[in-house]
Amino acid sequence: MRHKVTGRSLDRPSGHRRAMFRNLVTDLLDYEKITTTEAKAKEVRGLTDKMITLGKSGSLISRRQVLGFIYDKRVADKVLNDLAPRFAERHGGYTRITKLGPRQGDGASVVRLELVT
């Protein structure tokens, strides 16, 4: 029974899963849209919203948390200086998931995850 077990394991060890999520969040914040599977997108959505919310806070501790999670310093600066002011009036819900259909090779559900403009 999986009572009170949150998140998806995606059949990966925890270190690999965390690194994959950090990569996806970094790419999403850099390119502002990515194409991935539905399960990965649903997990990454919350982490991306958290990074933007931390950027909106602007305190020193939140800046350090953003820099500690996002791999690329340039992308972290983009979150803090460009994306946070852009979403200043918005209270959450910074991402949108659009279904694209099944993937040709294995039939996995593919979606586009993008930042709301």
Protein Blocks (a to p, Z undefined) as FASTA:
>chain_A
ZZhigcjeklpafklmmmmmmmmmmmmmmnopacddfklmmmmmmmmmmmmmmmmnopak
lmmmmmmmpmblklmmmmmmmmmmmmmmpggjibccddebjcfklopacddddddZZ
